[in-house]
């Protein structure tokens, strides 16, 4: 089919694989599910491997001892014995290898005597090459799993990983054991690799635009550049205080780079870019940008993304933005750079469109976002960190209209009361990241809440990811009229299904991770304190349990779950 998805159908059973960023989405569908269908087993063979290994489930049909003892929250049960009762699953390899991953998906049935019987089987292969477009563009996400069962299993439920106050970040003694690499994931690797390469080549210089800046290893790398670094660091609000991490970082970099090389400033509002431009022999060569702040929370706690574009044309455009910020950004809205979208087209590669704020009118950047949402015919998936704070404007109004349209949509945004999750039925549930820290129903163990502050910091919207008309909007912009009129920000639009699929899978990953917490909070609400958390288990066929089959709600015509089942397997 293409280099990021592959599918096969046999006798009404269909499986499709989608490449994500160091992960794979498997979509399964059955035209007419048999009454005894109890889910799907998934096995994987890594590149260079000789045998298929089953993915594991946290749940099973029943346990030979009390659930509290039998189920620890770990993935203990082979999907050959405890199949996944979902029509999609995301496989997250521990360490992605180059080459083809082969997946074997089997329909699992249960006879009246409770024994599992394997049904039809489909085997497919797909490369999960970590580089999105070799030599041109690479997308990286943070893991955002500090509040997760996987993190609790690996590192415990009360870690000391980040400072209590952002202002003390540069003095904070980081933990050992690879936890930061695990949490920072591909976004951290992109950032570290870019800086290390620039340090290694004396012909390279770096221009930095930073908002939050309190990660000590990142600042130490910037110091190693010496006079080859120029930096613009935000000084608005708390950042402007003498004891802020940003002020401390600026003072340190002024020593190593030279006082004239480091500027503290802001636009009409914030200096909100998170950008690094690398030049070689004075010529822009590559640029890193995205939603990720160069900070403890930005890299290790929050859901964030970074993009590296290795195209001189794009790097030169961001280099111009840096020069304006390094000079006097107060009048940037009147600059021609802020008054149009900029097209970067490299032969054989997806076209990139960039818009830089602040603008004299936020409609310039936001109208295309709203139009893309309104014109979507198949799906809209999004994560907009501060959507709850946006009262009006094209983004908010289009997303509000979306709820009433027959288009599949999922969304995750931060909320003052916790986190807002746009659920499959279109309603909105609120959940606090600390919820499982205090109340963990079986089989889930206690989790770390990730400390004070927001946990979702993405700013992206994906429309029609599975179609040729796919679009992604992402960058540092909060997609709000106030920010686009006042802050120094960037927004990229890319019309490309491969990149759109990666962001769509990231949206699904976050939604599935957080929707569970919404369900738990609603099920065990304070209004019903007498209800003890119930043990969770897989559903047996109706003929055995007397209850509706696990798949019935996914076959209700016109329902969100039906759209979900069909979209990711089609």
Buried (B, 14 or more C-beta within 10 A) or exposed (E): EEEBBBBBEEEEBBBBBBBBBBBBBBBBBBEEBEEBBBBBBBBBBBBEEEEBEBBBBBBBBEBEEEBEEBBBBBBBBBBBBBBBBBBBBBBBBEEBBEBBBBBBBBBBBBEEEEEBEEBBBBBBEBBBBBBBBEEBBBBBBBBBBBBBBBBBBBBEBEBEBBBEEBBBBBEBEBEEEEBBEBBBBBBBBBBBBBBEEBBEEEEBBBBBBBBBBBBBEBBEBBBBBBEBBBBBBBBBEBBEEEEBBBBBBBEBBBEBBEEEBBBBBBBBBBBBBBBBBBBBEEEBBBBBBBBBBBBBBBBBBBBBBBBBBBBBBBBBBBBBBBBBBBEEBEEBBEBEBBBEBBEBEBEEBBEBBBBBBBBEEBBBBBBBBBBBBBEBEBBBBBBBBBBBBBEEBBBBBBBEEBBEBEBBBBBBBBBEEBBBBBBBEEEBBBBBBBBBBEEBBBBBBBBBBBBEBBBBBBBBBBBBBBBEBBBBBBBBBBBBBBBBBBBBBBBBBBBBBBBBBBBBBBBBBBBBBBBBBBBBBEEBEEEEEEEEEEBBBBBBBBEBEEEEBBBEBBBEEEBBBBBBBBBBBE
